[in-house]
Amino acid sequence: MQMRLDNCTSQLHKYTDMLHISIIYQIGCLVYILGHTVYRLSLVRTCFDCFHFVNQPPIFFRAGKMGGHHKKNLRAEKAKVKLKGAKLPKGLNVTKTDFKVRKIEIREQLKESSYSETGQRQFNLKETLSRLKHHSVKFRTDAQRNVRDSLKSGNADHLIGHLNELFQGIAAGALDMERSARQESFKTLDVMLEALQPQAVAPFFHVIATYLRCAMTHVLPAIQEDSLLMLDVLLLRVPPAFLAERSASTIIGNFIDMISRARHDNERSNRTLTLNLSQGKQTTVKWRTKVLIRLQQILGTLVTSKTAKPAAARVVHFEEMRPQYYNVLCPVRHDNRDLHAILNESKLTAEGTQLHTYVQQLLPLLQDNWMEVRPQEQQPLLNQDAAASLHVVIGLMSLLWNLIEQHEAEHSTTELSDWLRKNYAQKFLLNFLAKDGSRFPYQQIPLATKKSAKEKGAIDGGELCMPQNLGIVRLTCKFFPRPVERQTQMFAHLVDYMQESLNRLNTLSPEQQLSLVASLRALLFENAISLLNIVAEPLTSLLSATSEAYVGQRFTTREGVATRVLNLLCEIVERSDLYTRFGGEQRFTSFLSYLPQLLLKPTVGESTLRAMATLCRQLNGVFMAALVQSAPEIVSHLNKLQITGDIEGQDKFENQKRVVNLYYYARELDKEGKLERSVKQLEEQVESKRIADYLKAVVGYN
């Protein structure tokens, strides 16, 4: 065998040299000379084999027959049984599918096994906590779903002892590189905050707030954009006072950083707007609008938390024949001081200074944002993006004014509002109204397709831009509480717009009517004394239209709109200076005649009853005449009447006496003896004997 291999190797080198000299010539000669003998054919085959393997290592040469497996496969194929027979007729070779099946589900077995109905494996708590920190995205998302399923099934109690680890793992998903993992994290956080009480979440809220701030300041635009979704969960599930107390101030600073950057020049405005953050189809205007909407919600939580009224004190009425129980031991006093006061440390910024910083940073940014989308022509037509931007800018400026007014009411000062008017009143006038009000009111360009019509709503205010225009009216009254003669044309323009809005009152939604009433309060009550000096006639006509709309019941009762209009008119009537300047009884006749009819309804407001008492003390003849005219119906309805907004624990008889006391002033106008008939009517009812005696004493008191 070795000799044979050596022989082959020597032949290989021999024929390789021959091929290098003249391979084509030698092959032709050999084929021509040795073409008729078997030996010569074998030599030709050897030459071609050498040519094929000339560049291959010798290890590829092996002895034995070639192609043995191929022959075996051919023999195996030939040995297979061939099925021969007639084909089925056409239409018979069809699978029948007209049978019915029923899925078999044994829920007890599924519950006992370690798999849920959806096929997802249910892990125990320890394994879930470990998988929340796993490097695999699939493992993390499965753990998030497992936590949601556990909470939805009502097993939130066994998670109480592990909330720190759970919040750490779930909130950390806000910084995940995968968008799907971030969305799963937000869904799980939503379910978890819904299932747990705020007291259980309070010790661990700093964990959620920390990850939220990290996401809002992340270097990746996608994570910054999704951080708004996490904030939506907190705004929905966390109480406003709790959110405002814990992290609202820090989150506001992050919001400002998301749409602007600090500038290092000597200009007064120390921040400038940034360009588009997102790399998708989202424009810069849309991105800023999304950020500013969340900022508006955060400021709304601050306003809501500060307007929460403290609980009313418990009033105990002494009765001689009834046992009374009073506290003997002094209640435990709680330390309500903050941490800085307890540790004798001074705060870094006071509340007023911090609010001043917000206003100083936000107002220039809001006005710059509006200037970028405002149309250049005098025609105030806005596209959808510009309308949405104006909507959120006006809303934010209104919230800042509310915070300023709350702060000044608590500290009995006007320093911040005076500074705001001094620095930004003229800029607001030029940017939103123009000097003569020619840019007002704004309207949106009609949307072309029905598909786009679905997108309009609260975010853009509709084609008439009603929320934006009404907000501008209120802000103008805030910036110019004492208008001067040169602003007559501008305020007349605003009053005319309010008159037009009242004419289409029936087409407005409850939210739009609420905004309309707020603007009416700014014109007819808060700034009325100053406005009556420059636009007396238009303002008086607006008041008459408002009164007629209320008497005609054109304001909706939903969302308390009609009640707010009633309170506004009652407050105007209570102020003798406004009542006289607007025209007195002549202007308010329809409203004063209608006012006693409110005592025939199931409920009457505390402010309404107070206004009635004021009118009686002022000896208002129109109101007292209408009150006496309806005396029998009002007196018989006393047992069913309830007063809303009264002091907690107020006796029903005390409320009835407040209504009866109105007739002490109006009894002189009772020429037909209706009050005496009302007394006799009450005396016939056993349950009304007490109030009948009181009414008799009031009528006969001299």
C-alpha positions in Angstrom: 0.0 0.0 0.0 2.9 2.3 0.9 4.6 1.6 -2.4 1.4 2.3 -4.3 1.0 5.7 -2.5 4.6 6.6 -3.3 4.0 5.8 -6.9 1.0 8.0 -7.0 2.9 10.9 -5.4 5.7 10.6 -7.9 3.2 10.5 -10.7 1.5 13.6 -9.3 4.7 15.6 -9.3 5.6 14.4 -12.7 2.4 15.4 -14.3 2.3 18.7 -12.4 5.6 19.7 -14.0 4.2 18.6 -17.4 1.1 20.7 -16.9 3.2 23.8 -16.0 5.2 23.4 -19.3 2.3 23.0 -21.7 -0.8 21.5 -20.2 -3.1 22.1 -23.2 -0.6 20.6 -25.7 0.2 17.5 -23.6 -3.5 16.7 -23.0 -4.3 16.9 -26.7 -1.4 14.7 -27.6 -2.3 12.0 -25.1 -6.0 12.0 -26.1 -4.9 11.6 -29.8 -2.3 8.9 -29.3 -3.9 6.8 -26.5 -7.5 7.2 -27.6 -8.1 3.6 -28.7 -6.8 1.6 -25.8 -8.0 1.0 -22.2 -4.6 1.6 -20.8 -4.3 5.0 -22.5 -7.8 5.9 -21.3 -6.7 5.2 -17.7 -3.7 7.4 -18.1 -5.9 10.2 -19.4 -8.1 9.7 -16.3 -5.0 9.9 -14.1 -4.0 13.1 -15.7 -7.3 14.7 -15.1 -7.4 13.5 -11.5 -4.0 15.1 -10.9 -5.2 18.3 -12.5 -8.3 18.3 -10.1 -6.3 17.7 -7.0 -3.2 19.8 -7.8 -3.9 22.4 -5.1 -5.4 20.1 -2.5 -3.5 18.5 0.3 -2.8 14.7 0.0 -5.1 13.9 2.9 -8.1 14.1 0.5 -6.9 11.1 -1.4 -8.5 7.9 -0.1 -8.6 4.4 -1.4 -11.7 2.5 -2.2 -14.7 2.9 -4.5 -16.4 6.2 -5.0 -20.1 6.8 -5.1 -21.1 3.8 -3.0 -23.7 5.6 -1.0 -25.3 7.0 -4.1 -25.8 3.5 -5.5 -27.3 2.3 -2.2 -29.8 5.2 -2.3 -30.8 4.3 -5.8 -31.4 0.7 -4.9 -33.5 1.9 -1.8 -35.6 4.1 -4.0 -36.2 1.3 -6.5 -37.2 -1.1 -3.7 -40.0 1.2 -2.4 -43.5 0.0 -3.0 -45.2 2.0 -5.7 -48.9 2.6 -5.0 -50.9 2.1 -8.2 -54.6 2.5 -8.5 -57.4 4.5 -9.9 -57.8 8.1 -8.8 -60.8 9.3 -6.9 -63.5 11.0 -8.8 -63.6 14.8 -8.7 -65.2 16.2 -5.6 -64.7 13.2 -3.4 -61.1 14.0 -2.3 -62.3 16.7 0.1 -61.8 16.9 3.8 -65.1 17.2 5.8 -65.1 20.3 8.1 -68.9 20.4 8.9 -68.4 18.8 12.3 -68.6 20.7 15.6 -66.1 20.6 18.4 -66.2 22.0 22.0 -63.2 23.2 23.9 -62.7 21.2 27.1 -61.6 23.4 30.0 -60.9 22.1 33.5 -60.4 25.2 35.5 -59.6 23.4 38.7 -56.6 21.7 37.0 -55.4 25.0 35.6 -55.6 26.6 39.0 -53.7 23.8 40.7 -51.0 23.7 38.0 -48.3 26.4 37.7 -49.8 27.8 34.5 -52.5 30.4 34.0 -55.3 30.3 31.5 -53.2 32.4 29.1 -50.3 30.0 29.2 -48.1 32.3 31.2 -46.2 30.7 34.0 -47.1 32.0 37.5 -44.0 32.6 39.6 -43.8 32.9 43.3 -42.9 36.2 44.9 -39.2 35.5 45.4 -38.8 34.5 41.8 -40.8 37.5 40.6 -38.6 39.9 42.5 -35.4 38.3 41.0 -36.8 38.4 37.5 -37.6 42.1 37.7 -33.8 42.7 37.8 -33.0 40.1 35.1 -30.9 41.0 32.1 -33.4 39.5 29.7 -36.2 41.7 28.5 -38.5 38.7 28.2 -37.9 37.7 31.8 -38.5 41.3 33.0 -41.8 41.7 31.1 -43.0 38.3 32.3 -42.4 39.3 35.9 -44.2 42.6 35.3 -47.3 40.7 33.9 -47.1 38.3 36.8 -47.3 41.2 39.3 -50.3 42.6 37.4 -52.1 39.3 37.4 -51.5 38.9 41.1 -52.9 42.3 41.8 -56.0 41.9 39.6 -56.8 38.6 41.3 -57.0 40.4 44.7 -53.7 39.3 46.2 -52.3 42.7 47.1 -52.1 42.0 50.8 -49.2 39.6 50.6 -47.1 42.3 48.7 -47.2 44.8 51.5 -43.9 43.5 53.1 -42.1 43.7 49.8 -43.2 47.0 48.4 -39.7 48.5 48.4 -38.3 45.8 46.1 -41.4 45.9 43.9 -41.3 49.6 43.4 -37.6 49.5 42.8 -38.0 46.9 40.1 -41.2 48.3 38.5 -40.1 51.9 38.5 -36.7 51.0 37.1 -38.5 50.0 33.9 -38.9 53.6 33.1 -35.2 53.7 32.2 -35.2 50.5 30.1 -33.8 50.7 26.6 -36.6 48.6 25.1 -39.9 50.5 24.6 -42.0 47.5 25.2 -40.4 47.0 28.6 -41.1 50.6 29.5 -44.7 50.3 28.6 -45.1 47.1 30.6 -43.6 49.0 33.6 -46.1 51.8 33.3 -49.0 49.4 33.1 -47.9 47.5 36.2 -47.3 50.7 38.1 -50.8 51.9 37.2 -52.4 48.6 38.4 -50.3 48.7 41.6 -51.1 52.3 42.5 -54.8 51.6 41.9 -54.8 48.5 44.2 -52.9 50.0 47.1 -53.9 52.8 49.5 -52.1 56.1 49.4 -50.9 55.5 53.0 -49.1 52.3 51.8 -47.5 54.1 48.9 -46.3 57.1 50.8 -43.1 55.7 52.3 -41.9 54.5 48.9 -43.1 57.4 46.7 -39.6 58.9 46.7 -38.4 55.8 44.7 -41.0 56.4 42.0 -40.3 60.2 41.9 -36.5 59.5 41.6 -36.9 57.2 38.6 -39.4 59.7 37.0 -36.9 62.5 37.3 -34.1 60.3 35.9 -36.4 59.4 32.9 -37.3 63.1 32.3 -33.6 64.1 32.2 -32.3 61.0 30.3 -30.0 61.4 27.4 -32.1 59.3 25.1 -35.1 61.2 23.6 -37.3 58.1 23.5 -37.0 57.6 27.3 -37.7 61.3 27.9 -40.8 61.1 25.7 -42.1 58.0 27.5 -41.5 59.6 30.9 -44.6 61.6 30.2 -46.6 58.4 30.2 -45.3 57.6 33.7 -46.3 61.0 34.9 -49.8 60.4 33.5 -50.1 57.3 35.7 -49.1 59.4 38.8 -51.5 62.2 37.9 -54.3 59.6 37.6 -53.6 57.4 40.6 -51.9 59.6 43.2 -54.0 62.2 45.1 -53.3 65.8 44.0 -52.3 67.0 47.5 -50.0 64.1 47.9 -48.3 64.6 44.6 -48.0 68.3 45.0 -46.5 68.0 48.5 -43.9 65.4 47.6 -42.4 66.3 44.2 -44.3 68.9 42.3 -41.6 71.6 42.7 -38.9 69.3 41.4 -40.9 67.9 38.5 -41.7 71.5 37.4 -38.0 72.2 37.1 -37.6 69.1 35.0 -40.4 70.2 32.7 -38.7 73.5 32.1 -35.5 71.6 31.2 -37.4 69.4 28.7 -38.4 72.4 26.5 -35.7 74.9 27.2 -32.1 75.3 28.1 -30.2 77.9 30.1 -28.5 80.7 28.3 -25.3 82.5 29.3 -25.8 86.0 28.1 -26.8 89.2 29.9 -30.4 89.2 28.8 -33.1 89.2 31.5 -34.6 86.0 30.2 -32.1 83.3 31.3 -33.6 80.4 29.3 -34.4 79.8 25.6 -36.6 77.3 23.9 -34.9 74.1 22.5 -35.5 72.5 19.1 -37.3 69.2 18.5 -36.4 66.5 21.0 -38.0 63.5 19.3 -36.5 62.1 16.2 -39.8 60.8 14.9 -42.6 62.5 12.9 -43.5 64.6 16.0 -42.8 68.3 15.4 -41.3 70.6 17.9 -44.6 72.4 18.5 -46.4 69.1 19.2 -43.6 67.9 21.6 -43.7 71.2 23.5 -47.5 71.0 23.7 -47.3 67.5 25.1 -44.9 68.6 27.8 -46.8 71.8 28.6 -50.1 69.8 29.0 -48.4 67.7 31.8 -47.0 70.8 33.3 -50.5 72.3 33.4 -51.7 69.2 35.2 -48.9 69.5 37.8 -49.7 73.1 38.4 -53.4 72.1 38.7 -52.5 69.7 41.5 -50.8 72.6 43.3 -53.9 74.8 42.9 -56.2 72.0 44.0 -54.1 71.1 47.1 -54.1 74.7 48.3 -57.8 75.2 47.8 -58.8 72.2 50.0 -60.8 73.6 52.8 -60.1 72.4 56.4 -62.7 70.4 58.2 -65.4 72.5 59.9 -65.3 72.6 63.7 -67.9 70.6 65.5 -70.7 72.8 66.9 -72.5 71.5 70.0 -75.9 73.0 70.8 -76.7 72.9 74.5 -80.0 71.4 75.5 -81.1 71.4 79.1 -82.9 68.1 79.1 -80.4 66.2 77.1 -77.1 64.8 78.3 -74.0 66.4 76.8 -70.6 64.8 76.4 -67.4 66.9 76.3 -63.7 66.0 76.1 -62.1 66.0 79.5 -58.5 65.0 78.5 -56.5 67.3 76.3 -56.0 65.7 72.9 -52.5 64.7 71.8 -50.8 67.5 70.0 -49.2 66.6 66.7 -46.0 68.4 65.5 -47.0 69.9 62.2 -43.6 71.6 61.6 -41.6 70.5 58.6 -38.2 68.8 58.9 -36.2 72.1 58.4 -38.0 73.7 61.4 -37.5 70.7 63.6 -33.7 70.6 62.9 -33.4 74.4 63.2 -32.3 74.6 59.6 -33.4 77.4 57.2 -35.1 76.4 53.9 -33.1 76.9 50.7 -36.1 78.8 49.1 -39.3 80.1 50.5 -42.6 79.4 48.8 -42.9 82.9 47.5 -39.4 83.0 46.1 -39.9 79.6 44.4 -43.2 80.8 42.9 -41.4 83.9 41.7 -38.8 81.7 40.0 -41.4 79.6 38.3 -43.1 82.8 36.9 -39.8 84.4 35.9 -38.8 81.2 33.9 -42.1 80.1 32.5 -43.8 83.3 31.3 -41.0 84.2 28.8 -41.0 80.6 27.5 -44.7 80.5 27.1 -44.8 83.8 25.2 -41.9 82.7 23.0 -43.6 79.4 22.3 -46.7 81.3 21.2 -44.7 83.7 19.1 -43.3 80.8 17.1 -46.7 79.5 16.0 -48.7 82.8 15.9 -49.8 83.7 12.3 -48.0 86.8 11.0 -51.0 88.3 9.3 -53.6 90.3 11.2 -56.3 87.7 10.4 -56.5 85.6 13.6 -56.8 82.2 11.9 -54.9 79.4 13.5 -54.0 75.9 12.3 -54.5 72.9 14.6 -51.0 73.0 16.2 -51.2 76.7 16.8 -54.7 76.4 18.4 -53.4 73.6 20.7 -50.4 75.6 21.7 -52.5 78.6 22.5 -54.9 76.5 24.5 -52.1 75.1 26.8 -50.3 78.5 27.1 -53.4 80.3 28.2 -54.2 77.5 30.7 -50.7 77.6 32.2 -50.8 81.4 32.6 -54.1 81.2 34.3 -52.8 78.6 36.7 -49.8 80.8 37.5 -52.2 83.6 38.3 -54.2 81.4 40.6 -51.1 80.3 42.5 -50.1 83.9 42.9 -53.5 84.9 44.2 -53.5 82.0 46.7 -50.1 82.9 47.9 -50.9 86.6 48.3 -54.2 85.8 50.1 -52.3 83.7 52.7 -49.6 86.3 53.3 -51.7 89.5 52.8 -49.5 91.0 50.2 -49.7 92.0 46.5 -46.0 92.2 45.8 -45.8 89.3 43.4 -48.8 90.3 41.3 -47.6 93.9 41.1 -44.2 92.7 39.9 -45.9 90.5 37.3 -48.1 93.3 35.9 -45.2 95.7 35.8 -43.0 93.4 33.7 -45.4 91.3 31.6 -48.7 93.2 31.1 -47.6 95.2 28.0 -45.9 92.1 26.5 -49.1 90.1 27.0 -51.2 92.8 25.4 -48.9 93.1 22.3 -48.5 89.3 21.8 -52.1 88.1 22.3 -54.4 91.1 21.6 -52.5 93.9 19.9 -53.0 97.4 21.2 -56.5 97.8 19.7 -57.5 94.2 20.2 -57.5 93.5 16.4 -56.0 90.0 16.9 -59.0 89.0 19.0 -60.9 86.7 18.9 -59.0 83.8 17.5 -60.5 81.1 15.3 -59.2 77.8 14.0 -59.0 77.0 10.3 -61.8 74.5 9.5 -60.6 71.0 9.3 -60.8 69.5 5.8 -61.5 65.8 6.4 -63.8 63.9 8.8 -60.8 61.9 10.0 -59.1 65.1 11.3 -62.4 66.3 12.9 -62.1 63.5 15.4 -58.8 64.8 16.6 -60.2 68.2 17.7 -61.4 68.5 21.3 -60.2 69.9 24.6 -56.6 70.1 23.4 -57.4 72.7 20.6 -60.7 74.1 21.7 -62.6 73.6 18.5 -62.9 75.8 15.4 -64.2 78.8 17.4 -61.3 78.5 20.0 -63.7 79.3 22.8 -61.5 78.2 25.7 -58.6 80.2 24.4 -60.6 83.4 23.8 -62.3 83.2 27.2 -59.0 82.6 28.9 -57.6 85.7 27.2 -60.5 87.7 28.6 -59.8 86.6 32.1 -56.0 87.2 31.8 -56.6 90.7 30.4 -58.6 91.5 33.5 -55.8 90.1 35.7 -53.1 92.1 34.0 -55.2 95.3 33.8 -57.4 95.5 37.0 -57.6 99.3 36.7 -58.0 100.1 33.0 -57.4 103.6 31.7 -59.1 105.6 29.0 -56.8 104.6 26.2 -57.8 101.0 26.7 -61.5 101.7 26.1 -61.5 100.2 22.6 -59.8 97.0 23.7 -62.2 96.3 26.6 -65.2 97.2 24.4 -64.0 94.6 22.0 -63.8 92.0 24.8 -67.3 92.8 26.1 -68.7 92.5 22.6 -67.2 89.1 22.3 -68.8 88.0 25.6 -72.1 89.3 24.3 -71.8 87.1 21.2 -70.9 84.1 23.3 -74.0 84.5 25.4 -76.1 84.6 22.2 -74.9 81.1 21.3 -75.1 79.8 24.9 -77.3 76.8 23.9 -74.6 75.4 21.6 -71.9 75.5 24.3 -70.8 72.4 26.3 -70.9 72.5 30.1 -67.1 72.9 30.2 -67.3 75.9 27.8 -70.1 77.4 29.9 -68.0 77.1 33.0 -65.2 79.0 31.3 -67.8 81.6 30.2 -69.1 82.1 33.7 -65.5 82.6 35.0 -64.9 85.3 32.4 -68.2 87.0 33.2 -67.2 87.1 36.9 -63.9 88.8 35.9 -65.8 91.5 33.9 -69.0 92.0 35.9 -67.7 91.6 39.5 -63.9 91.7 40.0 -63.1 94.6 37.6 -66.6 96.1 37.3 -66.1 99.3 39.2 -63.1 100.3 36.9 -64.8 99.1 33.7 -68.0 101.0 34.4 -65.9 104.2 34.0 -64.9 103.4 30.4 -67.4 100.9 29.0 -70.5 101.5 31.1 -73.1 100.9 28.4 -71.7 97.6 26.9 -71.0 96.2 30.4 -74.6 97.0 31.6 -76.0 95.3 28.5 -73.9 92.3 29.2 -75.2 92.1 32.8 -78.8 92.3 31.5 -78.2 89.5 29.0 -76.6 87.3 31.7 -79.6 87.9 34.1 -82.1 87.1 31.3 -80.3 84.0 30.4 -80.4 82.7 33.9 -84.0 83.5 34.5 -84.8 81.8 31.1 -82.9 78.8 32.4 -80.5 78.8 29.4 -77.5 77.9 31.6 -77.1 74.1 32.1 -77.4 72.6 35.6 -74.6 70.2 34.8 -71.3 70.7 36.5 -72.9 73.4 38.7 -73.0 76.1 35.9 -76.4 77.5 36.9 -75.4 77.6 40.5 -72.2 79.6 39.7 -74.2 82.1 37.7 -76.7 82.5 40.6 -73.8 83.1 43.0 -72.3 85.7 40.7 -75.6 87.6 40.4 -76.2 87.3 44.2 -72.7 88.7 45.0 -73.4 91.6 42.6 -76.7 92.4 44.4 -75.0 92.2 47.8 -72.5 94.9 47.0 -74.5 98.1 47.2 -72.0 100.1 45.1 -72.2 97.6 42.2 -76.0 97.2 42.6 -76.4 101.0 42.3 -73.9 101.5 39.4 -75.6 98.8 37.3 -79.0 100.4 37.6 -80.5 99.1 40.8 -84.0 97.6 40.9 -84.7 98.7 37.3 -81.9 96.5 36.0 -82.5 93.5 38.3 -86.3 93.4 38.3 -86.6 90.0 36.4 -83.9 88.4 38.5 -85.3 89.7 41.9 -88.8 88.5 41.0 -87.5 85.1 40.1 -85.3 84.7 43.2 -88.0 83.5 45.7 -88.9 80.7 43.3 -85.6 79.0 44.3 -87.1 78.4 47.8 -89.5 76.0 46.1 -86.8 73.7 44.9 -85.5 70.7 46.8 -82.2 72.5 47.7 -81.0 76.1 48.0 -77.4 77.2 48.4 -76.0 78.9 51.4 -74.8 81.9 49.4 -78.2 82.3 47.8 -79.9 82.4 51.2 -77.4 84.9 52.4 -78.0 87.1 49.4 -81.8 87.0 50.1 -81.2 88.1 53.7 -79.0 91.0 52.4 -81.8 92.1 50.1 -84.3 92.0 52.9 -82.1 94.1 55.2 -81.7 96.6 52.3 -85.5 96.7 52.1 -85.5 95.8 48.4 -89.1 96.2 47.5 -89.1 94.1 44.3 -87.7 91.0 46.1 -89.8 91.3 49.2 -93.0 91.7 47.1 -92.2 88.5 45.2 -91.3 86.8 48.5 -94.7 87.6 50.1 -96.6 86.6 46.9 -95.1 83.1 47.1 -95.4 82.8 50.9 -98.0 80.0 51.1 -96.0 77.7 48.8 -92.7 78.5 50.4 -93.9 77.9 54.0 -95.6 74.6 53.1 -92.3 73.5 51.4 -90.1 74.2 54.4 -90.1 70.5 55.6 -88.7 69.4 52.3 -86.2 72.2 51.8 -82.5 71.5 52.3 -79.7 74.0 52.5 -76.5 73.0 50.8 -73.1 74.3 51.9 -74.3 74.9 55.5 -72.3 74.3 58.6 -71.8 70.6 59.4 -74.3 69.4 62.0 -76.6 72.4 61.6 -80.1 71.5 62.9 -82.9 71.4 60.3 -85.0 73.7 62.4 -82.2 76.3 62.4 -82.2 76.3 58.6 -86.0 76.7 58.6 -85.8 79.6 60.9 -83.4 81.4 58.5 -86.0 81.2 55.7 -88.8 82.4 58.1 -86.7 85.3 59.2 -87.0 86.7 55.7 -90.6 87.5 56.4 -89.8 89.7 59.3 -88.7 92.4 56.9 -91.4 91.6 54.2 -94.4 91.5 56.6 -95.2 95.1 56.0 -96.0 94.3 52.3 -98.5 91.6 53.2 -101.7 93.4 52.3 -103.7 90.3 51.5 -103.0 88.4 54.8 -101.0 85.5 53.1 -98.7 85.1 56.0 -101.6 84.6 58.5 -103.1 82.0 56.2 -99.7 80.3 56.0 -99.5 80.1 59.8 -102.9 78.5 60.0 -101.9 76.0 57.3 -98.8 75.0 59.3 -100.8 74.7 62.5 -103.0 72.0 60.9 -99.9 69.8 60.4 -98.6 68.0 63.5 -95.0 67.8 62.4 -95.0 71.6 61.6 -96.3 72.8 64.9 -92.9 74.1 66.0 -92.1 76.1 62.9 -95.7 77.4 62.9 -95.3 78.9 66.3 -92.0 80.5 65.2 -93.6 82.0 62.1 -96.4 83.4 64.2 -94.0 85.0 66.6 -92.0 86.6 63.7 -95.1 88.0 62.0 -96.6 89.4 65.2 -93.3 90.7 66.6 -93.5 94.4 67.4 
